[in-house]
């Protein structure tokens, strides 16, 4: 797990929209979208259309990310909590 992936998962213990993540982390769009894509490919995050409506098949995360919400999965939380410094 990269440092960026770890930092992003740190924010995803609760559902947050893209804009919240961008503002909180202070990252450029490309960095945030690439990190979200990486976490999604590893099944470490869920993508949601609304805070309680999961999207089960995301076709183009980088294109759609700005309209989504995100939440860490159990697998993502286990990986995040198991990382040693």
DOTOR-409312 format. One record per residue: x, y, z of N, C-alpha, C, O, CB in turn; residue in one letter. Coordinates in Angstrom, 2 decimals, padded with zeros to 5 digits. Last residue first. Glycine has a CB too. Layout:
BEGIN
+---------+---------+---------+---------+---------+---------+---------+---------+---------+---------+---------+---------+---------+---------+---------+------+
|    n.px |    n.py |    n.pz |   ca.px |   ca.py |   ca.pz |    c.px |    c.py |    c.pz |    o.px |    o.py |    o.pz |   cb.px |   cb.py |   cb.pz | code |
+---------+---------+---------+---------+---------+---------+---------+---------+---------+---------+---------+---------+---------+---------+---------+------+
|       X |       Y |       Z |       X |       Y |       Z |       X |       Y |       Z |       X |       Y |       Z |       X |       Y |       Z |    A |
...
+---------+---------+---------+---------+---------+---------+---------+---------+---------+---------+---------+---------+---------+---------+---------+------+
END
This chain:
BEGIN
+---------+---------+---------+---------+---------+---------+---------+---------+---------+---------+---------+---------+---------+---------+---------+------+
|    n.px |    n.py |    n.pz |   ca.px |   ca.py |   ca.pz |    c.px |    c.py |    c.pz |    o.px |    o.py |    o.pz |   cb.px |   cb.py |   cb.pz | code |
+---------+---------+---------+---------+---------+---------+---------+---------+---------+---------+---------+---------+---------+---------+---------+------+
|  004.38 |  000.87 |  010.50 |  005.24 |  002.01 |  010.17 |  006.70 |  001.63 |  010.32 |  007.58 |  002.45 |  010.08 |  004.92 |  003.21 |  011.05 |    X |
|  002.12 | -001.45 |  009.00 |  003.06 | -001.08 |  010.06 |  003.97 |  000.04 |  009.57 |  004.29 |  000.13 |  008.38 |  003.89 | -002.30 |  010.52 |    X |
| -001.24 | -002.13 |  008.36 |  000.02 | -001.53 |  007.88 |  000.88 | -001.09 |  009.06 |  000.39 | -000.46 |  010.00 | -000.26 | -000.32 |  006.93 |    X |
| -003.67 | -002.98 |  009.19 | -002.56 | -003.92 |  009.29 | -001.23 | -003.36 |  008.84 | -000.20 | -004.04 |  008.94 | -002.87 | -005.12 |  008.49 |    X |
| -005.47 | -001.00 |  008.60 | -005.15 | -001.24 |  010.01 | -003.96 | -002.17 |  010.19 | -003.32 | -002.15 |  011.24 | -006.34 | -001.81 |  010.73 |    X |
| -005.57 | -001.29 |  005.81 | -005.17 | -000.02 |  006.41 | -004.71 | -000.23 |  007.85 | -003.69 |  000.30 |  008.27 | -006.34 |  001.00 |  006.37 |    X |
| -006.56 | -003.88 |  005.51 | -005.24 | -003.54 |  004.95 | -004.70 | -002.27 |  005.60 | -003.51 | -002.19 |  005.90 | -005.33 | -003.36 |  003.43 |    X |
| -009.05 | -003.55 |  006.74 | -008.10 | -004.53 |  007.27 | -006.68 | -004.23 |  006.77 | -005.72 | -004.32 |  007.54 | -008.51 | -005.96 |  006.86 |    X |
| -010.19 | -001.64 |  005.06 | -009.94 | -001.30 |  006.47 | -008.94 | -002.26 |  007.10 | -008.09 | -001.85 |  007.89 | -011.25 | -001.33 |  007.26 |    X |
| -010.38 | -003.14 |  002.69 | -009.57 | -001.92 |  002.74 | -009.23 | -001.52 |  004.17 | -008.10 | -001.11 |  004.45 | -010.29 | -000.78 |  002.06 |    X |
| -012.17 | -005.14 |  003.47 | -010.83 | -005.51 |  003.00 | -009.89 | -004.31 |  003.08 | -008.73 | -004.44 |  003.49 | -010.89 | -006.04 |  001.55 |    X |
| -014.41 | -003.57 |  003.99 | -013.80 | -004.33 |  005.09 | -012.36 | -004.70 |  004.71 | -011.45 | -004.59 |  005.53 | -014.63 | -005.61 |  005.42 |    X |
| -013.92 | -000.47 |  002.17 | -014.51 | -001.78 |  002.36 | -013.85 | -002.45 |  003.58 | -012.86 | -001.95 |  004.11 | -014.35 | -002.67 |  001.08 |    X |
| -014.47 |  003.03 |  002.53 | -013.56 |  001.88 |  002.61 | -014.37 |  000.60 |  002.79 | -015.39 |  000.59 |  003.48 | -012.55 |  002.06 |  003.78 |    X |
| -016.30 |  004.97 |  000.24 | -016.24 |  004.37 |  001.56 | -015.28 |  003.19 |  001.50 | -015.27 |  002.44 |  000.53 | -017.65 |  003.91 |  002.04 |    X |
| -017.47 |  007.87 | -001.55 | -016.57 |  006.73 | -001.38 | -016.56 |  006.27 |  000.07 | -016.78 |  007.05 |  001.00 | -015.15 |  007.09 | -001.82 |    X |
| -019.51 |  009.29 | -004.15 | -019.12 |  009.20 | -002.75 | -018.27 |  007.93 | -002.62 | -018.34 |  007.04 | -003.47 | -020.39 |  009.16 | -001.78 |    X |
| -019.25 |  011.12 | -007.29 | -019.41 |  009.96 | -006.42 | -019.07 |  010.24 | -004.96 | -018.47 |  011.25 | -004.59 | -018.55 |  008.84 | -006.92 |    X |
| -018.62 |  012.95 | -009.18 | -020.03 |  012.86 | -008.82 | -020.29 |  011.75 | -007.80 | -021.45 |  011.47 | -007.48 | -020.87 |  012.63 | -010.06 |    X |
| -015.93 |  012.63 | -009.67 | -016.36 |  013.90 | -009.09 | -017.83 |  013.89 | -008.66 | -018.24 |  014.73 | -007.86 | -016.14 |  015.01 | -010.07 |    X |
| -015.65 |  010.11 | -011.00 | -015.32 |  010.27 | -009.58 | -015.90 |  011.53 | -008.94 | -016.33 |  011.49 | -007.79 | -013.84 |  010.29 | -009.43 |    X |
| -015.92 |  009.57 | -013.71 | -017.13 |  009.71 | -012.90 | -016.89 |  010.11 | -011.45 | -017.84 |  010.42 | -010.74 | -017.88 |  008.43 | -012.93 |    X |
| -013.37 |  009.30 | -014.77 | -014.31 |  010.22 | -015.42 | -015.51 |  010.54 | -014.52 | -016.05 |  011.65 | -014.57 | -014.79 |  009.63 | -016.74 |    X |
| -012.19 |  007.39 | -013.15 | -011.54 |  008.70 | -013.29 | -012.48 |  009.74 | -013.90 | -012.39 |  010.93 | -013.58 | -010.28 |  008.58 | -014.15 |    X |
| -013.92 |  005.17 | -013.51 | -013.85 |  005.89 | -012.23 | -013.25 |  007.27 | -012.38 | -013.77 |  008.23 | -011.81 | -013.04 |  005.09 | -011.24 |    X |
| -015.77 |  003.84 | -015.59 | -014.67 |  004.77 | -015.76 | -014.57 |  005.66 | -014.53 | -015.10 |  006.77 | -014.53 | -014.85 |  005.62 | -017.05 |    X |
| -017.58 |  001.88 | -014.56 | -016.94 |  001.71 | -015.86 | -015.71 |  002.59 | -016.04 | -014.70 |  002.14 | -016.58 | -017.94 |  002.02 | -016.95 |    X |
| -018.37 |  000.10 | -011.78 | -017.91 |  001.42 | -012.21 | -017.13 |  001.23 | -013.51 | -016.13 |  000.51 | -013.54 | -017.03 |  002.12 | -011.11 |    X |
| -020.79 | -001.63 | -010.44 | -019.90 | -001.75 | -011.59 | -019.55 | -000.35 | -012.09 | -020.36 |  000.29 | -012.76 | -020.54 | -002.61 | -012.72 |    X |
| -022.23 | -000.89 | -008.21 | -021.55 | -002.18 | -008.20 | -020.61 | -002.39 | -009.38 | -019.72 | -003.24 | -009.33 | -022.56 | -003.28 | -008.18 |    X |
| -022.62 |  001.72 | -006.14 | -022.49 |  001.43 | -007.57 | -021.66 |  000.16 | -007.66 | -020.50 |  000.14 | -007.24 | -021.83 |  002.63 | -008.37 |    X |
| -024.86 |  002.11 | -003.38 | -023.59 |  001.63 | -003.94 | -023.69 |  001.40 | -005.45 | -024.71 |  000.94 | -005.95 | -023.17 |  000.34 | -003.25 |    X |
| -026.28 |  004.45 | -001.66 | -026.58 |  003.77 | -002.92 | -025.28 |  003.36 | -003.62 | -024.67 |  004.15 | -004.34 | -027.43 |  004.69 | -003.86 |    X |
| -026.07 |  006.29 |  000.41 | -026.56 |  004.94 |  000.72 | -026.91 |  004.13 | -000.54 | -027.75 |  003.22 | -000.48 | -027.78 |  005.04 |  001.61 |    X |
| -025.01 |  008.69 | -000.63 | -024.43 |  008.11 |  000.58 | -024.90 |  006.69 |  000.90 | -024.20 |  005.95 |  001.60 | -024.74 |  008.98 |  001.73 |    X |
| -024.96 |  007.91 | -004.15 | -025.48 |  008.69 | -003.03 | -024.94 |  008.03 | -001.77 | -024.45 |  006.90 | -001.84 | -027.07 |  008.75 | -003.04 |    X |
| -023.31 |  006.30 | -005.56 | -023.95 |  007.40 | -006.28 | -024.52 |  008.41 | -005.29 | -024.55 |  009.61 | -005.56 | -025.07 |  006.87 | -007.22 |    X |
| -020.14 |  005.06 | -004.46 | -021.56 |  005.24 | -004.24 | -022.08 |  006.43 | -005.05 | -021.39 |  007.44 | -005.21 | -021.86 |  005.44 | -002.75 |    X |
| -017.71 |  002.55 | -004.30 | -018.15 |  003.78 | -004.93 | -019.66 |  003.87 | -004.78 | -020.37 |  002.88 | -004.96 | -017.72 |  003.84 | -006.44 |    X |
| -015.51 |  001.25 | -001.84 | -016.77 |  001.17 | -002.55 | -017.04 |  002.55 | -003.16 | -016.65 |  003.57 | -002.61 | -017.95 |  000.73 | -001.60 |    X |
| -012.10 |  000.05 | -001.65 | -013.13 |  001.07 | -001.49 | -014.38 |  000.68 | -002.27 | -014.32 | -000.10 | -003.23 | -012.61 |  002.45 | -001.94 |    X |
| -010.51 | -002.12 | -002.17 | -010.33 | -001.48 | -000.87 | -011.38 | -000.39 | -000.61 | -011.53 |  000.06 |  000.52 | -008.95 | -000.89 | -000.78 |    X |
| -010.17 | -003.52 | -004.53 | -011.39 | -003.74 | -003.74 | -011.27 | -003.19 | -002.33 | -011.87 | -003.73 | -001.39 | -011.70 | -005.23 | -003.67 |    X |
| -008.17 | -002.71 | -006.15 | -007.79 | -003.64 | -005.08 | -008.98 | -004.05 | -004.21 | -008.83 | -004.82 | -003.27 | -006.70 | -003.02 | -004.21 |    X |
| -009.50 | -000.83 | -007.66 | -009.01 | -002.04 | -008.32 | -008.61 | -003.12 | -007.32 | -008.70 | -004.31 | -007.61 | -007.82 | -001.70 | -009.23 |    X |
| -009.82 |  001.17 | -005.72 | -011.00 |  000.46 | -006.25 | -010.58 | -000.85 | -006.91 | -011.24 | -001.87 | -006.73 | -011.75 |  001.35 | -007.28 |    X |
| -007.21 |  002.06 | -005.38 | -007.91 |  001.45 | -004.26 | -009.13 |  000.65 | -004.72 | -009.43 | -000.41 | -004.18 | -008.34 |  002.52 | -003.26 |    X |
| -006.78 |  003.11 | -007.98 | -005.92 |  002.05 | -007.45 | -006.61 |  001.32 | -006.30 | -006.60 |  000.09 | -006.25 | -004.58 |  002.64 | -006.98 |    X |
| -008.74 |  005.13 | -008.07 | -008.76 |  004.03 | -009.04 | -007.95 |  002.84 | -008.52 | -008.39 |  001.69 | -008.63 | -008.21 |  004.50 | -010.40 |    X |
| -007.81 |  006.83 | -006.04 | -009.13 |  006.19 | -005.93 | -009.21 |  004.98 | -006.85 | -009.69 |  003.92 | -006.44 | -010.25 |  007.19 | -006.26 |    X |
| -005.40 |  007.58 | -007.25 | -005.37 |  006.84 | -005.98 | -006.71 |  006.15 | -005.74 | -006.74 |  005.01 | -005.28 | -005.04 |  007.79 | -004.81 |    X |
| -006.33 |  008.96 | -009.49 | -005.44 |  007.80 | -009.66 | -005.42 |  006.94 | -008.39 | -005.43 |  005.71 | -008.47 | -004.02 |  008.26 | -010.00 |    X |
| -007.77 |  011.03 | -008.24 | -008.45 |  010.06 | -009.10 | -007.61 |  008.80 | -009.31 | -008.14 |  007.69 | -009.30 | -008.79 |  010.70 | -010.45 |    X |
| -005.71 |  012.41 | -006.88 | -006.83 |  011.83 | -006.15 | -007.52 |  010.75 | -006.98 | -007.81 |  009.67 | -006.47 | -007.83 |  012.92 | -005.76 |    X |
| -004.05 |  013.20 | -009.01 | -003.52 |  012.39 | -007.92 | -004.64 |  011.68 | -007.17 | -004.54 |  010.49 | -006.87 | -002.71 |  013.26 | -006.94 |    X |
| -005.85 |  014.77 | -010.53 | -005.20 |  013.59 | -011.11 | -004.67 |  012.65 | -010.03 | -004.83 |  011.43 | -010.13 | -004.05 |  014.02 | -012.03 |    X |
| -006.65 |  016.92 | -008.79 | -007.59 |  015.92 | -009.29 | -006.90 |  014.65 | -009.77 | -007.34 |  013.55 | -009.43 | -008.40 |  016.51 | -010.41 |    X |
| -004.35 |  017.44 | -006.03 | -004.85 |  017.75 | -007.37 | -005.76 |  016.61 | -007.83 | -005.67 |  015.49 | -007.33 | -003.67 |  017.97 | -008.37 |    X |
| -005.18 |  017.54 | -002.51 | -004.54 |  016.94 | -003.68 | -005.14 |  017.49 | -004.97 | -006.29 |  017.94 | -004.99 | -004.67 |  015.42 | -003.64 |    X |
| -006.11 |  018.06 |  000.03 | -005.40 |  019.11 | -000.68 | -004.67 |  018.61 | -001.92 | -003.67 |  019.19 | -002.34 | -004.41 |  019.76 |  000.23 |    X |
| -007.64 |  016.52 |  001.71 | -006.28 |  016.06 |  001.42 | -005.45 |  017.13 |  000.71 | -004.22 |  017.10 |  000.79 | -006.32 |  014.81 |  000.57 |    X |
| -009.99 |  018.10 |  001.82 | -009.33 |  017.64 |  003.04 | -007.88 |  017.25 |  002.79 | -006.99 |  017.61 |  003.57 | -010.08 |  016.45 |  003.62 |    X |
| -010.70 |  018.51 | -000.89 | -010.44 |  019.65 |  000.01 | -009.65 |  019.23 |  001.25 | -008.73 |  019.93 |  001.67 | -011.76 |  020.29 |  000.43 |    X |
| -011.02 |  015.87 | -001.80 | -010.10 |  016.79 | -002.48 | -009.72 |  017.95 | -001.55 | -008.55 |  018.31 | -001.46 | -010.74 |  017.33 | -003.77 |    X |
| -013.00 |  014.91 | -000.07 | -011.67 |  014.29 | -000.10 | -010.64 |  015.23 | -000.71 | -009.53 |  015.36 | -000.20 | -011.71 |  012.97 | -000.87 |    X |
| -015.13 |  016.60 | -000.78 | -014.62 |  016.58 |  000.59 | -013.21 |  016.03 |  000.62 | -012.32 |  016.59 |  001.26 | -015.55 |  015.75 |  001.50 |    X |
| -015.50 |  015.85 | -003.47 | -015.05 |  017.22 | -003.15 | -014.53 |  017.33 | -001.71 | -013.59 |  018.08 | -001.46 | -016.20 |  018.21 | -003.35 |    X |
| -016.44 |  013.15 | -003.23 | -015.17 |  013.48 | -003.88 | -014.64 |  014.85 | -003.44 | -013.47 |  014.98 | -003.07 | -015.34 |  013.46 | -005.39 |    X |
| -017.96 |  012.51 | -000.02 | -017.98 |  012.83 | -001.45 | -016.59 |  013.21 | -001.94 | -015.70 |  013.54 | -001.16 | -018.96 |  013.97 | -001.72 |    X |
| -017.73 |  009.72 |  002.22 | -017.41 |  011.11 |  001.89 | -017.49 |  011.32 |  000.38 | -017.14 |  010.44 | -000.40 | -016.01 |  011.49 |  002.41 |    X |
| -018.50 |  007.55 |  004.88 | -018.80 |  007.95 |  003.50 | -018.48 |  009.43 |  003.31 | -018.90 |  010.28 |  004.09 | -020.29 |  007.66 |  003.16 |    X |
| -015.72 |  006.66 |  006.96 | -017.09 |  007.12 |  006.80 | -017.27 |  007.55 |  005.35 | -016.30 |  007.88 |  004.68 | -017.42 |  008.28 |  007.79 |    X |
| -013.23 |  005.94 |  006.49 | -013.91 |  005.14 |  007.50 | -015.40 |  005.49 |  007.51 | -016.23 |  004.73 |  008.00 | -013.29 |  005.36 |  008.90 |    X |
| -011.65 |  007.42 |  004.72 | -012.81 |  006.69 |  004.22 | -013.40 |  005.68 |  005.21 | -014.00 |  004.68 |  004.81 | -012.45 |  005.97 |  002.97 |    X |
| -009.30 |  008.61 |  005.43 | -010.48 |  009.46 |  005.34 | -011.76 |  008.69 |  005.06 | -012.86 |  009.25 |  005.15 | -010.28 |  010.50 |  004.27 |    X |
| -007.51 |  006.54 |  005.20 | -007.66 |  007.17 |  006.51 | -008.93 |  008.03 |  006.55 | -009.56 |  008.15 |  007.60 | -006.43 |  008.03 |  006.84 |    X |
| -007.36 |  006.17 |  002.48 | -008.17 |  005.24 |  003.27 | -008.43 |  005.78 |  004.67 | -009.48 |  005.49 |  005.27 | -007.48 |  003.88 |  003.36 |    X |
| -005.52 |  008.25 |  001.95 | -006.89 |  008.33 |  001.44 | -007.81 |  007.38 |  002.23 | -008.92 |  007.77 |  002.59 | -006.93 |  007.99 | -000.06 |    X |
| -003.20 |  007.30 |  003.19 | -003.78 |  008.58 |  003.60 | -005.23 |  008.72 |  003.14 | -006.06 |  009.24 |  003.88 | -002.95 |  009.73 |  003.05 |    X |
| -002.79 |  004.90 |  001.74 | -002.99 |  004.88 |  003.18 | -003.69 |  006.16 |  003.65 | -004.65 |  006.10 |  004.42 | -001.64 |  004.71 |  003.91 |    X |
| -002.36 |  005.91 | -000.83 | -003.47 |  005.00 | -000.58 | -003.81 |  004.96 |  000.91 | -004.98 |  004.98 |  001.29 | -003.15 |  003.59 | -001.10 |    X |
| -000.01 |  007.39 | -000.34 | -001.24 |  008.07 | -000.79 | -002.47 |  007.19 | -000.54 | -003.50 |  007.68 | -000.09 | -001.14 |  008.43 | -002.28 |    X |
|  001.79 |  005.34 |  000.35 |  001.46 |  006.37 |  001.34 |  000.17 |  007.09 |  000.95 | -000.65 |  007.38 |  001.82 |  002.62 |  007.38 |  001.48 |    X |
|  000.59 |  002.14 | -000.92 |  001.38 |  003.37 | -001.00 |  000.98 |  004.34 |  000.12 | -000.07 |  004.16 |  000.75 |  001.20 |  004.03 | -002.37 |    X |
|  000.84 | -001.18 |  000.00 |  000.00 |  000.00 |  000.00 |  000.89 |  001.24 |  000.00 |  001.81 |  001.37 |  000.81 | -000.96 |  000.00 |  001.22 |    X |
+---------+---------+---------+---------+---------+---------+---------+---------+---------+---------+---------+---------+---------+---------+---------+------+
END
